[in-house]
Amino acid sequence: MRFLWGGVLIAILTIGCVVWPEGTGPSASPMPLDEALARRDRGEAVIIDVRSARTFAEGHIPGAISIPANKIPARVAEIRGLGKLPILYCG
């Protein structure tokens, strides 16, 4: 999937985003990218990129926070402290 964001072409390699803490992985319910971005734009959600820091640096959704998947358990309190629905994405 591709979309333009502020004149920059972004390629999204996954079908959708996954909402956490309701579930992650194959059993999670996907969230369409346009819904994730709309929730972020309304101030309801924060988008968290769970790829490696190196991959994040190569390109990511503007405004996304980088927290690699293996660091999520250690940062749960921080994520909850944001006070917004965390939407995790991996591509």
C-alpha angles and dihedrals in degrees: 000000000000133000139168118248117183090335093309119116110229121192115209111196099190129074094238148328128281123229116225141233089024090070146309134207129035095332095053123107110247121231118211113246093238090056092048091051092046091052090048092049091051090053093246098112145030121216114225119196107212097189122107118289089247093054090045089054090054091061141320144166107290111259094019118138118229114230111150113227093248090057097051096090092053092048101045093113091050091049093048089047090063087075094219135100106273113224113194121204134178106195 
